[in-house]
């Protein structure tokens, strides 16, 4: 195999691996699927069960794969914001304060929004 042909074959396989080139499995029309590359912002508000905002609540953002956790303490308006959240990883998001915890929300790689907003209610 010539060097040029090997390089071209390598480039095609690399493009297939990252999903740039559509793969036609089983015949029919080829379909290309987008993959989430880049980053998003995760923001929102933490409230108590009565709907009042909670300043000083701790919000956790956990990478499901690596188990790495980022945290944020809500401002006086109960809001939180995480920037530069990798779109190619799944995350879990929840809040805690004074022994109370919100339900856990999952942020999936399938979600293509560049800005994910959540309302976390403590129970």
Kinemage of the C-alpha trace (Angstrom):
@kinemage 1
@onewidth
@group {chain A} dominant
@subgroup {mainchain}
@vectorlist {calphas} color= white
{ca unk a 1} P 0.000 0.000 0.000
{ca unk a 2} L 1.407 3.379 -0.900
{ca unk a 3} L 2.027 6.010 1.731
{ca unk a 4} L -0.605 8.368 0.259
{ca unk a 5} L -3.264 5.656 0.251
{ca unk a 6} L -2.457 4.746 3.881
{ca unk a 7} L -2.771 8.410 4.896
{ca unk a 8} L -6.120 8.766 3.096
{ca unk a 9} L -7.445 5.577 4.697
{ca unk a 10} L -6.282 6.787 8.109
{ca unk a 11} L -8.046 10.112 7.615
{ca unk a 12} L -11.308 8.387 6.653
{ca unk a 13} L -11.159 6.117 9.704
{ca unk a 14} L -10.448 9.107 11.951
{ca unk a 15} L -13.466 10.954 10.564
{ca unk a 16} L -15.626 7.858 11.049
{ca unk a 17} L -14.451 7.578 14.653
{ca unk a 18} L -15.558 11.103 15.561
{ca unk a 19} L -18.836 10.856 13.642
{ca unk a 20} L -18.089 13.387 10.915
{ca unk a 21} L -18.632 10.899 8.083
{ca unk a 22} L -22.031 9.167 8.101
{ca unk a 23} L -21.997 5.390 8.267
{ca unk a 24} L -24.588 3.523 6.225
{ca unk a 25} L -25.336 0.307 8.066
{ca unk a 26} L -27.931 -2.022 6.570
{ca unk a 27} L -28.422 -0.157 3.309
{ca unk a 28} L -30.891 2.608 2.616
{ca unk a 29} L -30.269 6.302 3.075
{ca unk a 30} L -27.201 7.308 5.045
{ca unk a 31} L -27.864 9.412 8.141
{ca unk a 32} L -25.338 11.595 9.920
{ca unk a 33} L -25.662 12.114 13.665
{ca unk a 34} L -24.296 15.139 15.482
{ca unk a 35} L -22.109 14.709 18.514
{ca unk a 36} L -21.908 17.222 21.319
{ca unk a 37} L -18.524 18.862 21.371
{ca unk a 38} L -17.856 22.049 23.263
{ca unk a 39} L -19.112 23.490 26.486
{ca unk a 40} L -22.344 24.696 28.019
{ca unk a 41} L -23.486 26.839 30.937
{ca unk a 42} L -25.565 25.258 33.714
{ca unk a 43} L -27.559 27.742 35.770
{ca unk a 44} L -30.747 28.092 37.756
{ca unk a 45} L -32.301 28.816 41.113
{ca unk a 46} L -32.670 26.950 44.407
{ca unk a 47} L -35.988 27.224 46.259
{ca unk a 48} L -37.507 25.789 49.410
{ca unk a 49} L -40.692 23.696 49.295
{ca unk a 50} L -42.738 26.922 49.553
{ca unk a 51} L -41.163 28.412 46.425
{ca unk a 52} L -38.986 30.977 48.240
{ca unk a 53} L -35.437 31.413 46.940
{ca unk a 54} L -32.646 30.080 49.139
{ca unk a 55} L -29.431 32.081 49.455
{ca unk a 56} L -26.475 30.136 50.800
{ca unk a 57} L -27.544 26.730 49.454
{ca unk a 58} L -24.790 24.535 48.041
{ca unk a 59} L -25.325 23.297 44.489
{ca unk a 60} L -23.358 20.262 43.290
{ca unk a 61} L -22.481 19.316 39.704
{ca unk a 62} L -21.010 15.799 39.443
{ca unk a 63} L -19.443 14.271 36.345
{ca unk a 64} L -21.034 10.803 36.128
{ca unk a 65} L -17.985 9.181 34.519
{ca unk a 66} L -15.078 10.732 36.444
{ca unk a 67} L -17.046 11.373 39.688
{ca unk a 68} L -15.458 14.861 39.859
{ca unk a 69} L -17.687 17.321 41.737
{ca unk a 70} L -17.930 21.084 41.383
{ca unk a 71} L -19.897 23.131 43.897
{ca unk a 72} L -21.406 26.597 44.053
{ca unk a 73} L -23.001 28.538 46.915
{ca unk a 74} L -26.130 30.374 45.800
{ca unk a 75} L -26.213 34.162 45.848
{ca unk a 76} L -28.747 36.253 47.775
{ca unk a 77} L -31.248 35.717 44.952
{ca unk a 78} L -30.881 31.910 45.191
{ca unk a 79} L -29.216 31.658 41.786
{ca unk a 80} L -26.243 29.528 40.729
{ca unk a 81} L -24.096 29.258 37.595
{ca unk a 82} L -21.539 26.761 36.350
{ca unk a 83} L -19.585 27.775 33.235
{ca unk a 84} L -17.494 25.582 30.948
{ca unk a 85} L -19.442 22.355 31.479
{ca unk a 86} L -18.259 19.755 28.980
{ca unk a 87} L -21.077 18.714 26.620
{ca unk a 88} L -19.491 15.316 25.915
{ca unk a 89} L -20.015 14.144 29.532
{ca unk a 90} L -23.141 13.347 31.548
{ca unk a 91} L -23.654 15.265 34.811
{ca unk a 92} L -25.841 15.106 37.895
{ca unk a 93} L -27.078 18.325 39.498
{ca unk a 94} L -28.575 18.806 42.979
{ca unk a 95} L -28.694 21.262 45.885
{ca unk a 96} L -28.438 20.942 49.676
{ca unk a 97} L -28.961 23.214 52.668
{ca unk a 98} L -29.595 22.621 56.384
{ca unk a 99} L -29.947 18.848 55.954
{ca unk a 100} L -32.439 19.143 53.100
{ca unk a 101} L -31.722 18.036 49.542
{ca unk a 102} L -33.324 18.527 46.124
{ca unk a 103} L -33.974 15.720 43.691
{ca unk a 104} L -31.079 14.936 41.353
{ca unk a 105} L -31.353 16.178 37.772
{ca unk a 106} L -29.378 14.507 34.987
{ca unk a 107} L -27.767 16.576 32.250
{ca unk a 108} L -27.229 14.229 29.335
{ca unk a 109} L -24.806 14.382 26.438
{ca unk a 110} L -27.901 13.987 24.254
{ca unk a 111} L -29.115 17.419 25.403
{ca unk a 112} L -27.753 19.834 22.801
{ca unk a 113} L -28.624 23.079 24.620
{ca unk a 114} L -25.663 25.400 25.179
{ca unk a 115} L -27.443 26.768 28.260
{ca unk a 116} L -29.149 24.392 30.686
{ca unk a 117} L -31.432 26.003 33.287
{ca unk a 118} L -32.824 24.186 36.311
{ca unk a 119} L -35.073 24.914 39.268
{ca unk a 120} L -33.965 22.905 42.305
{ca unk a 121} L -36.495 22.565 45.139
{ca unk a 122} L -35.320 21.378 48.547
{ca unk a 123} L -37.498 18.809 50.279
